[in-house]
Structure formats: C-alpha cells, structure tokens
Amino acid sequence: MPSRKVERIASDLDDIAIEIDELREESASADAERLEEVKNAIDRAGDALDEITESHD
C-alpha cells in the first residue's frame, strides 16, 4: 500500500501532467511567460521524482 507521501506526489504529478497538456494545446506562438510556466512544471515534476527516489533509498 503506497504511503500518503507517495500518493500526494502521484497526485501532484497528475496535476502537473494536466497543466503541461493544457499548455501544449495553446498557440504555438506562446510568449516567454507561458514557456516559463512549462519549464516550472517540468522542474516540479523532476523535484517530485527526486523526492520519490530519495524516499525509497
């Protein structure tokens, strides 16, 4: 059974994936602000994966 921490991280990753999908659907001429949002979403996903890896060491 996954711990609450793992469940929270999985939920966060789901939210991030939804956000990335929404950003992809926007116009190809996205401005710098929107591109920064994508970068931040990817960074958060990486942080969440690092947290999962560290919790299983």
PDB file with SEQRES, HELIX, SHEET and CRYST1 records, atoms N, CA, C and O in Angstrom:
SEQRES   1 A   57  MET PRO SER ARG LYS VAL GLU ARG ILE ALA SER ASP LEU          
SEQRES   2 A   57  ASP ASP ILE ALA ILE GLU ILE ASP GLU LEU ARG GLU GLU          
SEQRES   3 A   57  SER ALA SER ALA ASP ALA GLU ARG LEU GLU GLU VAL LYS          
SEQRES   4 A   57  ASN ALA ILE ASP ARG ALA GLY ASP ALA LEU ASP GLU ILE          
SEQRES   5 A   57  THR GLU SER HIS ASP                                          
HELIX    1 AA1 ARG A    4  GLU A   25  1                                  22    
HELIX    2 AA2 ALA A   32  SER A   55  1                                  24    
CRYST1    1.000    1.000    1.000  90.00  90.00  90.00 P 1           1          
ATOM      1  N   MET A   1       0.852  -1.186   0.000  1.00  0.00           N  
ATOM      2  CA  MET A   1       0.000   0.000   0.000  1.00  0.00           C  
ATOM      3  C   MET A   1       0.892   1.242   0.000  1.00  0.00           C  
ATOM      4  O   MET A   1       1.773   1.370   0.850  1.00  0.00           O  
ATOM      5  N   PRO A   2       0.670   2.151  -0.943  1.00  0.00           N  
ATOM      6  CA  PRO A   2       1.519   3.347  -1.005  1.00  0.00           C  
ATOM      7  C   PRO A   2       1.300   4.248   0.208  1.00  0.00           C  
ATOM      8  O   PRO A   2       0.196   4.361   0.740  1.00  0.00           O  
ATOM      9  N   SER A   3       2.381   4.875   0.616  1.00  0.00           N  
ATOM     10  CA  SER A   3       2.280   5.808   1.726  1.00  0.00           C  
ATOM     11  C   SER A   3       1.552   7.074   1.276  1.00  0.00           C  
ATOM     12  O   SER A   3       1.383   7.325   0.083  1.00  0.00           O  
ATOM     13  N   ARG A   4       1.133   7.849   2.246  1.00  0.00           N  
ATOM     14  CA  ARG A   4       0.448   9.120   1.921  1.00  0.00           C  
ATOM     15  C   ARG A   4       1.351  10.047   1.138  1.00  0.00           C  
ATOM     16  O   ARG A   4       0.897  10.773   0.254  1.00  0.00           O  
ATOM     17  N   LYS A   5       2.649  10.020   1.470  1.00  0.00           N  
ATOM     18  CA  LYS A   5       3.602  10.878   0.768  1.00  0.00           C  
ATOM     19  C   LYS A   5       3.655  10.497  -0.713  1.00  0.00           C  
ATOM     20  O   LYS A   5       3.627  11.371  -1.580  1.00  0.00           O  
ATOM     21  N   VAL A   6       3.733   9.189  -1.004  1.00  0.00           N  
ATOM     22  CA  VAL A   6       3.777   8.727  -2.391  1.00  0.00           C  
ATOM     23  C   VAL A   6       2.472   9.065  -3.097  1.00  0.00           C  
ATOM     24  O   VAL A   6       2.487   9.474  -4.257  1.00  0.00           O  
ATOM     25  N   GLU A   7       1.340   8.898  -2.409  1.00  0.00           N  
ATOM     26  CA  GLU A   7       0.043   9.234  -3.004  1.00  0.00           C  
ATOM     27  C   GLU A   7      -0.036  10.727  -3.321  1.00  0.00           C  
ATOM     28  O   GLU A   7      -0.559  11.109  -4.368  1.00  0.00           O  
ATOM     29  N   ARG A   8       0.477  11.570  -2.428  1.00  0.00           N  
ATOM     30  CA  ARG A   8       0.476  13.022  -2.649  1.00  0.00           C  
ATOM     31  C   ARG A   8       1.355  13.378  -3.844  1.00  0.00           C  
ATOM     32  O   ARG A   8       0.977  14.198  -4.680  1.00  0.00           O  
ATOM     33  N   ILE A   9       2.518  12.759  -3.916  1.00  0.00           N  
ATOM     34  CA  ILE A   9       3.424  13.028  -5.028  1.00  0.00           C  
ATOM     35  C   ILE A   9       2.794  12.579  -6.341  1.00  0.00           C  
ATOM     36  O   ILE A   9       2.885  13.284  -7.346  1.00  0.00           O  
ATOM     37  N   ALA A  10       2.157  11.412  -6.339  1.00  0.00           N  
ATOM     38  CA  ALA A  10       1.496  10.923  -7.549  1.00  0.00           C  
ATOM     39  C   ALA A  10       0.398  11.886  -7.982  1.00  0.00           C  
ATOM     40  O   ALA A  10       0.229  12.149  -9.173  1.00  0.00           O  
ATOM     41  N   SER A  11      -0.340  12.406  -7.024  1.00  0.00           N  
ATOM     42  CA  SER A  11      -1.395  13.369  -7.329  1.00  0.00           C  
ATOM     43  C   SER A  11      -0.794  14.647  -7.913  1.00  0.00           C  
ATOM     44  O   SER A  11      -1.317  15.209  -8.876  1.00  0.00           O  
ATOM     45  N   ASP A  12       0.311  15.096  -7.316  1.00  0.00           N  
ATOM     46  CA  ASP A  12       0.992  16.289  -7.830  1.00  0.00           C  
ATOM     47  C   ASP A  12       1.467  16.067  -9.265  1.00  0.00           C  
ATOM     48  O   ASP A  12       1.349  16.958 -10.106  1.00  0.00           O  
ATOM     49  N   LEU A  13       2.003  14.881  -9.542  1.00  0.00           N  
ATOM     50  CA  LEU A  13       2.470  14.578 -10.901  1.00  0.00           C  
ATOM     51  C   LEU A  13       1.301  14.556 -11.881  1.00  0.00           C  
ATOM     52  O   LEU A  13       1.440  15.008 -13.018  1.00  0.00           O  
ATOM     53  N   ASP A  14       0.155  14.037 -11.455  1.00  0.00           N  
ATOM     54  CA  ASP A  14      -1.038  14.062 -12.306  1.00  0.00           C  
ATOM     55  C   ASP A  14      -1.433  15.496 -12.628  1.00  0.00           C  
ATOM     56  O   ASP A  14      -1.737  15.822 -13.776  1.00  0.00           O  
ATOM     57  N   ASP A  15      -1.426  16.355 -11.605  1.00  0.00           N  
ATOM     58  CA  ASP A  15      -1.771  17.765 -11.813  1.00  0.00           C  
ATOM     59  C   ASP A  15      -0.802  18.437 -12.780  1.00  0.00           C  
ATOM     60  O   ASP A  15      -1.205  19.215 -13.645  1.00  0.00           O  
ATOM     61  N   ILE A  16       0.483  18.123 -12.620  1.00  0.00           N  
ATOM     62  CA  ILE A  16       1.497  18.704 -13.493  1.00  0.00           C  
ATOM     63  C   ILE A  16       1.293  18.235 -14.929  1.00  0.00           C  
ATOM     64  O   ILE A  16       1.407  19.026 -15.866  1.00  0.00           O  
ATOM     65  N   ALA A  17       0.992  16.950 -15.104  1.00  0.00           N  
ATOM     66  CA  ALA A  17       0.762  16.419 -16.456  1.00  0.00           C  
ATOM     67  C   ALA A  17      -0.420  17.115 -17.116  1.00  0.00           C  
ATOM     68  O   ALA A  17      -0.368  17.434 -18.303  1.00  0.00           O  
ATOM     69  N   ILE A  18      -1.479  17.352 -16.357  1.00  0.00           N  
ATOM     70  CA  ILE A  18      -2.651  18.057 -16.892  1.00  0.00           C  
ATOM     71  C   ILE A  18      -2.259  19.475 -17.298  1.00  0.00           C  
ATOM     72  O   ILE A  18      -2.650  19.956 -18.362  1.00  0.00           O  
ATOM     73  N   GLU A  19      -1.487  20.136 -16.445  1.00  0.00           N  
ATOM     74  CA  GLU A  19      -1.049  21.505 -16.742  1.00  0.00           C  
ATOM     75  C   GLU A  19      -0.203  21.549 -18.012  1.00  0.00           C  
ATOM     76  O   GLU A  19      -0.376  22.438 -18.846  1.00  0.00           O  
ATOM     77  N   ILE A  20       0.703  20.599 -18.159  1.00  0.00           N  
ATOM     78  CA  ILE A  20       1.552  20.553 -19.351  1.00  0.00           C  
ATOM     79  C   ILE A  20       0.696  20.319 -20.595  1.00  0.00           C  
ATOM     80  O   ILE A  20       0.909  20.962 -21.623  1.00  0.00           O  
ATOM     81  N   ASP A  21      -0.268  19.404 -20.508  1.00  0.00           N  
ATOM     82  CA  ASP A  21      -1.159  19.147 -21.650  1.00  0.00           C  
ATOM     83  C   ASP A  21      -1.920  20.410 -22.049  1.00  0.00           C  
ATOM     84  O   ASP A  21      -2.065  20.703 -23.236  1.00  0.00           O  
ATOM     85  N   GLU A  22      -2.404  21.153 -21.059  1.00  0.00           N  
ATOM     86  CA  GLU A  22      -3.141  22.391 -21.345  1.00  0.00           C  
ATOM     87  C   GLU A  22      -2.234  23.404 -22.026  1.00  0.00           C  
ATOM     88  O   GLU A  22      -2.649  24.094 -22.958  1.00  0.00           O  
ATOM     89  N   LEU A  23      -0.999  23.489 -21.557  1.00  0.00           N  
ATOM     90  CA  LEU A  23      -0.053  24.431 -22.155  1.00  0.00           C  
ATOM     91  C   LEU A  23       0.294  24.037 -23.591  1.00  0.00           C  
ATOM     92  O   LEU A  23       0.469  24.900 -24.451  1.00  0.00           O  
ATOM     93  N   ARG A  24       0.393  22.748 -23.841  1.00  0.00           N  
ATOM     94  CA  ARG A  24       0.700  22.275 -25.200  1.00  0.00           C  
ATOM     95  C   ARG A  24      -0.417  22.631 -26.170  1.00  0.00           C  
ATOM     96  O   ARG A  24      -0.161  22.884 -27.347  1.00  0.00           O  
ATOM     97  N   GLU A  25      -1.646  22.651 -25.687  1.00  0.00           N  
ATOM     98  CA  GLU A  25      -2.789  22.926 -26.546  1.00  0.00           C  
ATOM     99  C   GLU A  25      -2.871  24.393 -26.953  1.00  0.00           C  
ATOM    100  O   GLU A  25      -3.575  24.746 -27.899  1.00  0.00           O  
ATOM    101  N   GLU A  26      -2.159  25.224 -26.244  1.00  0.00           N  
ATOM    102  CA  GLU A  26      -2.196  26.647 -26.570  1.00  0.00           C  
ATOM    103  C   GLU A  26      -1.436  26.914 -27.863  1.00  0.00           C  
ATOM    104  O   GLU A  26      -0.722  26.050 -28.371  1.00  0.00           O  
ATOM    105  N   SER A  27      -1.594  28.076 -28.363  1.00  0.00           N  
ATOM    106  CA  SER A  27      -0.955  28.509 -29.608  1.00  0.00           C  
ATOM    107  C   SER A  27       0.544  28.239 -29.624  1.00  0.00           C  
ATOM    108  O   SER A  27       1.218  28.325 -28.598  1.00  0.00           O  
ATOM    109  N   ALA A  28       1.046  27.915 -30.799  1.00  0.00           N  
ATOM    110  CA  ALA A  28       2.477  27.652 -30.973  1.00  0.00           C  
ATOM    111  C   ALA A  28       3.296  28.918 -30.758  1.00  0.00           C  
ATOM    112  O   ALA A  28       4.511  28.846 -30.571  1.00  0.00           O  
ATOM    113  N   SER A  29       2.659  30.046 -30.782  1.00  0.00           N  
ATOM    114  CA  SER A  29       3.384  31.297 -30.595  1.00  0.00           C  
ATOM    115  C   SER A  29       3.311  31.766 -29.144  1.00  0.00           C  
ATOM    116  O   SER A  29       3.154  32.954 -28.864  1.00  0.00           O  
ATOM    117  N   ALA A  30       3.428  30.807 -28.232  1.00  0.00           N  
ATOM    118  CA  ALA A  30       3.355  31.132 -26.804  1.00  0.00           C  
ATOM    119  C   ALA A  30       4.449  32.137 -26.445  1.00  0.00           C  
ATOM    120  O   ALA A  30       5.572  32.069 -26.946  1.00  0.00           O  
ATOM    121  N   ASP A  31       4.097  33.052 -25.583  1.00  0.00           N  
ATOM    122  CA  ASP A  31       5.074  34.062 -25.189  1.00  0.00           C  
ATOM    123  C   ASP A  31       6.019  33.510 -24.110  1.00  0.00           C  
ATOM    124  O   ASP A  31       5.829  32.397 -23.619  1.00  0.00           O  
ATOM    125  N   ALA A  32       7.004  34.275 -23.762  1.00  0.00           N  
ATOM    126  CA  ALA A  32       8.041  33.842 -22.824  1.00  0.00           C  
ATOM    127  C   ALA A  32       7.454  33.455 -21.466  1.00  0.00           C  
ATOM    128  O   ALA A  32       7.955  32.538 -20.815  1.00  0.00           O  
ATOM    129  N   GLU A  33       6.415  34.135 -21.042  1.00  0.00           N  
ATOM    130  CA  GLU A  33       5.795  33.829 -19.745  1.00  0.00           C  
ATOM    131  C   GLU A  33       5.231  32.411 -19.743  1.00  0.00           C  
ATOM    132  O   GLU A  33       5.422  31.672 -18.776  1.00  0.00           O  
ATOM    133  N   ARG A  34       4.547  32.027 -20.801  1.00  0.00           N  
ATOM    134  CA  ARG A  34       3.971  30.683 -20.890  1.00  0.00           C  
ATOM    135  C   ARG A  34       5.075  29.629 -20.974  1.00  0.00           C  
ATOM    136  O   ARG A  34       4.954  28.557 -20.381  1.00  0.00           O  
ATOM    137  N   LEU A  35       6.137  29.924 -21.700  1.00  0.00           N  
ATOM    138  CA  LEU A  35       7.251  28.985 -21.790  1.00  0.00           C  
ATOM    139  C   LEU A  35       7.900  28.792 -20.415  1.00  0.00           C  
ATOM    140  O   LEU A  35       8.339  27.692 -20.079  1.00  0.00           O  
ATOM    141  N   GLU A  36       7.955  29.848 -19.641  1.00  0.00           N  
ATOM    142  CA  GLU A  36       8.488  29.755 -18.276  1.00  0.00           C  
ATOM    143  C   GLU A  36       7.590  28.858 -17.418  1.00  0.00           C  
ATOM    144  O   GLU A  36       8.087  28.106 -16.580  1.00  0.00           O  
ATOM    145  N   GLU A  37       6.279  28.933 -17.621  1.00  0.00           N  
ATOM    146  CA  GLU A  37       5.357  28.069 -16.878  1.00  0.00           C  
ATOM    147  C   GLU A  37       5.608  26.600 -17.207  1.00  0.00           C  
ATOM    148  O   GLU A  37       5.556  25.747 -16.321  1.00  0.00           O  
ATOM    149  N   VAL A  38       5.876  26.303 -18.464  1.00  0.00           N  
ATOM    150  CA  VAL A  38       6.180  24.923 -18.863  1.00  0.00           C  
ATOM    151  C   VAL A  38       7.468  24.468 -18.176  1.00  0.00           C  
ATOM    152  O   VAL A  38       7.537  23.365 -17.634  1.00  0.00           O  
ATOM    153  N   LYS A  39       8.482  25.326 -18.204  1.00  0.00           N  
ATOM    154  CA  LYS A  39       9.753  24.992 -17.562  1.00  0.00           C  
ATOM    155  C   LYS A  39       9.531  24.723 -16.079  1.00  0.00           C  
ATOM    156  O   LYS A  39      10.075  23.758 -15.540  1.00  0.00           O  
ATOM    157  N   ASN A  40       8.751  25.549 -15.422  1.00  0.00           N  
ATOM    158  CA  ASN A  40       8.491  25.365 -13.994  1.00  0.00           C  
ATOM    159  C   ASN A  40       7.745  24.063 -13.725  1.00  0.00           C  
ATOM    160  O   ASN A  40       8.034  23.376 -12.745  1.00  0.00           O  
ATOM    161  N   ALA A  41       6.794  23.719 -14.579  1.00  0.00           N  
ATOM    162  CA  ALA A  41       6.051  22.467 -14.419  1.00  0.00           C  
ATOM    163  C   ALA A  41       6.993  21.272 -14.553  1.00  0.00           C  
ATOM    164  O   ALA A  41       6.893  20.310 -13.792  1.00  0.00           O  
ATOM    165  N   ILE A  42       7.898  21.336 -15.513  1.00  0.00           N  
ATOM    166  CA  ILE A  42       8.864  20.252 -15.700  1.00  0.00           C  
ATOM    167  C   ILE A  42       9.806  20.169 -14.496  1.00  0.00           C  
ATOM    168  O   ILE A  42      10.130  19.074 -14.037  1.00  0.00           O  
ATOM    169  N   ASP A  43      10.240  21.308 -13.992  1.00  0.00           N  
ATOM    170  CA  ASP A  43      11.101  21.328 -12.810  1.00  0.00           C  
ATOM    171  C   ASP A  43      10.393  20.697 -11.610  1.00  0.00           C  
ATOM    172  O   ASP A  43      10.999  19.928 -10.864  1.00  0.00           O  
ATOM    173  N   ARG A  44       9.109  21.022 -11.424  1.00  0.00           N  
ATOM    174  CA  ARG A  44       8.352  20.450 -10.300  1.00  0.00           C  
ATOM    175  C   ARG A  44       8.223  18.937 -10.456  1.00  0.00           C  
ATOM    176  O   ARG A  44       8.300  18.201  -9.473  1.00  0.00           O  
ATOM    177  N   ALA A  45       8.028  18.478 -11.679  1.00  0.00           N  
ATOM    178  CA  ALA A  45       7.937  17.036 -11.921  1.00  0.00           C  
ATOM    179  C   ALA A  45       9.264  16.359 -11.560  1.00  0.00           C  
ATOM    180  O   ALA A  45       9.275  15.297 -10.938  1.00  0.00           O  
ATOM    181  N   GLY A  46      10.362  16.971 -11.946  1.00  0.00           N  
ATOM    182  CA  GLY A  46      11.680  16.429 -11.601  1.00  0.00           C  
ATOM    183  C   GLY A  46      11.900  16.404 -10.101  1.00  0.00           C  
ATOM    184  O   GLY A  46      12.434  15.433  -9.566  1.00  0.00           O  
ATOM    185  N   ASP A  47      11.492  17.463  -9.422  1.00  0.00           N  
ATOM    186  CA  ASP A  47      11.614  17.507  -7.962  1.00  0.00           C  
ATOM    187  C   ASP A  47      10.793  16.402  -7.302  1.00  0.00           C  
ATOM    188  O   ASP A  47      11.245  15.762  -6.352  1.00  0.00           O  
ATOM    189  N   ALA A  48       9.589  16.187  -7.814  1.00  0.00           N  
ATOM    190  CA  ALA A  48       8.725  15.144  -7.255  1.00  0.00           C  
ATOM    191  C   ALA A  48       9.346  13.765  -7.470  1.00  0.00           C  
ATOM    192  O   ALA A  48       9.304  12.919  -6.577  1.00  0.00           O  
ATOM    193  N   LEU A  49       9.920  13.538  -8.645  1.00  0.00           N  
ATOM    194  CA  LEU A  49      10.575  12.258  -8.906  1.00  0.00           C  
ATOM    195  C   LEU A  49      11.795  12.078  -8.009  1.00  0.00           C  
ATOM    196  O   LEU A  49      12.050  10.974  -7.528  1.00  0.00           O  
ATOM    197  N   ASP A  50      12.546  13.143  -7.782  1.00  0.00           N  
ATOM    198  CA  ASP A  50      13.690  13.070  -6.866  1.00  0.00           C  
ATOM    199  C   ASP A  50      13.212  12.703  -5.463  1.00  0.00           C  
ATOM    200  O   ASP A  50      13.845  11.897  -4.781  1.00  0.00           O  
ATOM    201  N   GLU A  51      12.111  13.285  -5.036  1.00  0.00           N  
ATOM    202  CA  GLU A  51      11.571  13.016  -3.714  1.00  0.00           C  
ATOM    203  C   GLU A  51      11.155  11.550  -3.585  1.00  0.00           C  
ATOM    204  O   GLU A  51      11.384  10.924  -2.550  1.00  0.00           O  
ATOM    205  N   ILE A  52      10.544  11.005  -4.640  1.00  0.00           N  
ATOM    206  CA  ILE A  52      10.156   9.591  -4.626  1.00  0.00           C  
ATOM    207  C   ILE A  52      11.407   8.717  -4.531  1.00  0.00           C  
ATOM    208  O   ILE A  52      11.451   7.770  -3.746  1.00  0.00           O  
ATOM    209  N   THR A  53      12.411   9.036  -5.327  1.00  0.00           N  
ATOM    210  CA  THR A  53      13.651   8.253  -5.339  1.00  0.00           C  
ATOM    211  C   THR A  53      14.312   8.282  -3.972  1.00  0.00           C  
ATOM    212  O   THR A  53      14.745   7.246  -3.468  1.00  0.00           O  
ATOM    213  N   GLU A  54      14.395   9.464  -3.366  1.00  0.00           N  
ATOM    214  CA  GLU A  54      15.026   9.594  -2.062  1.00  0.00           C  
ATOM    215  C   GLU A  54      14.245   8.850  -0.986  1.00  0.00           C  
ATOM    216  O   GLU A  54      14.847   8.310  -0.058  1.00  0.00           O  
ATOM    217  N   SER A  55      12.930   8.812  -1.088  1.00  0.00           N  
ATOM    218  CA  SER A  55      12.118   8.165  -0.055  1.00  0.00           C  
ATOM    219  C   SER A  55      12.204   6.653  -0.126  1.00  0.00           C  
ATOM    220  O   SER A  55      11.816   5.964   0.818  1.00  0.00           O  
ATOM    221  N   HIS A  56      12.719   6.120  -1.254  1.00  0.00           N  
ATOM    222  CA  HIS A  56      12.827   4.671  -1.405  1.00  0.00           C  
ATOM    223  C   HIS A  56      14.266   4.171  -1.281  1.00  0.00           C  
ATOM    224  O   HIS A  56      14.534   2.990  -1.501  1.00  0.00           O  
ATOM    225  N   ASP A  57      15.190   5.067  -0.930  1.00  0.00           N  
ATOM    226  CA  ASP A  57      16.600   4.661  -0.748  1.00  0.00           C  
ATOM    227  C   ASP A  57      16.793   4.020   0.591  1.00  0.00           C  
ATOM    228  O   ASP A  57      17.906   3.614   0.926  1.00  0.00           O  
TER     229      ASP A  57                                                      
END                                                                             
